[in-house]
Amino acid sequence: MMNQVPLTDADLHAYLDGELPATRRAEIEAYLADHADAAERVNAYREQKLALKALFDPVRSEERRVGKE
């Protein structure tokens, strides 16, 4: 059951990042199970997050390597 706090995009991003308390995470999972449009948005955010990680991880690795020299 969702609490009285509305679901926001910030909640969805925090959900993907694993930054929510267990109770809020469970509320969002229940909401997503009943709302395909929101679940699709979460999947799009997840794909975007993975694409950005793939794009920038090599840069971050290079920065760490250069910083150790």
N, C-alpha and C positions, 0 to 999 in steps of 0.2 A: 504494500500500500504506500503510495506517495505521501510524504508529509505535506504541509501547507506551503512550503517554499517551492516556487515554480522552477521548472527545469530550464536551465539556460545553456547557451553554447559553452560558457565557462565550466559548467558542470560536466558537459560531455568531454571536454578536453581534459579536465581533471580525472575523469573516469578512465580515459585512455592512458593517461600518465600514471595511473595507480596512486593518485594523491587524495583519494576520498576515504573517509571513515567507512568501516564495514557496513554500517546501517544505511548510509547514503548510497553506497555502491549497490547494495541489494535493492534499494528503491529504484535506482536508475535501471538496473537489469530487468526488474519487473516491468517498468515503463516501456523499455525497449522491446520486450517480448510482445507487448500489446500495441505498439505503434511502429509499424513498418517504415514510415517516413523518417522517423527519428533514428531508427536502426540503420537505415541507408545513409543518413548523414554521418553517423558514427563511423560506418565503414569507409566513407569518403575521407573523413578526417584521418582515419588509421592509414589509408593508402597514401595520403599526403604526407603524413608524418614519416612513413617508411621511405618515401621518395626523397624527402629532404635529408633524412639520415644518410641515405646512400650517396646523395650528392655532396654533403658536407663532411662526412666522416674521413675521407681521404685528406681533406684540408686540415681537419683537426689533428689527424695523425702526423701530418707534416709539421704542424706547429709544435707539437710535443717533441718530435725528433729534433727540430732545429733548436728548440729551447734547451735541450740537453747538451748541445755541443759547446 
